[in-house]
Amino acid sequence: MPPADPSAEPGAAPDAGSTGAEDTLDLKLTEELLASIAEERNTGPGRDRASRELLGDPGAWPPVTTAAGSFGLLPVRPERDLPVLSRWMNDPAVAAFWELAGPESVTVDHLRPQLDGDGRSVPCLGVLDGTPMSYWEIYRADLDPLARHYPARPHDTGVHLLIGGVRNRGRGVGTTLLRAVADLVLDNLPRCGRVVAEPDLRNTPSVSAFLSAGFRFSAEVELPDKRAALMIRDRTYRAQL
């Protein structure tokens, strides 16, 4: 589990803090980087076979059209993405739940076990209409410490996320993208029957976003660092929710 809440739309003073709309406006991808993204999606990020068997390759999942725009996942590369990720982590609204404020080394220490691990958690940028604007972790919940706290099923897949720019908070973008990413997981991981999440119960906007995205509230769970709402989106009922 990450050290703090995977907030969909942080509720703490969403229009205040050290970052604003400019954190996304200056991140428009160049043609060279867009070509790099396309190549990465075609060839994969170079994970070994064992890693790909755990979660596939989220970077190769095709972008989807949403009400907010064209959205896709791009596996994190620290040499490219660290400055913006660290800046997002230092936004007070994000730091209140993720607790990763500080120098870039704090973000690196959070990313490194995932990047150097066996592929059970894949950190990604969420790219909306060519602009990186969110951070996602797609992880095998049944292989995560979370599985000690709920009746996990094989291939349960979890999501953590944060919305990076103030402009994209509080207007339903988190809900739209949560539904899109849950659909991407279910479409590309056929053995996954459920997408799960565990937002902090105190983060009402986050819990509300999951509910609006088709997740159901399953239980309250006591985790080492928080009391969480266990949210589940079932493959069986995805068309009805």
Phi, psi and omega in degrees: 000147176288167184289351184206186188288134175279080190283129178285311179220089188311134186268351184278105176045066188298339181258010180242177176114184188276351180240159180214201183300336184293343181291342174257332184297330182265017183245015180301132186284140176284164178300323180296317180289324175299320177295322178296320179297315180299318180295319180296322179291329180282325187255346183082162184277007175090011177293151180284175186299319181300319179296315182295330180291336181283313185225009186067214182226090182306331179293340179266354178293131185294143176301154181239152176270125179237174177296338180270346182135186179283128187231138176211166179256140180229115181305139183293136169237111186305323183295338179258323195253350187301315182303315182288323178297317179296321179296317177298318182296337180268000171291125183306324180295327178279314184299333181300332182247324181278331178057043179238025176292152180135193180294169182302332181298332178294316178294319178301316181296331176283322183284323192303314180300329178286315183290328181263000185275198186267008176095009181282350173218130183239114177278135185223151164274143169265123185249116183248116182050044176085001183242122173295124186218003179204162179237135183229146168237119176259122188218155177279101183295329181288346178250008183258156174306336177306328184298343177285349189244003176206161181286081184292150174244152179305135177074009168307134182238130183255160175227137167240147177202161168216147175265124191280324187251141180304325183302331184263008180258150171074014179226023173091359181295319179301316178299313181301316183285327175301314179297318181297316182290320176300319178295321177299316179300310183292326179288327188255350177237083188298338179275353178277120179263344184212141170255130185237160176206162182218066178293153176299133180301333181288340185269078184303316178301324179293312179300318179298320179296318178297316180299317181292338181271008176098005174277152174248149175283120184261317184189162166270133180233139179267109179258165183303330186245001183187163166262124192241157171264117177280114182251136184226134170244115185272138175302320186301323187251015188298328181287338182267347186245000000 
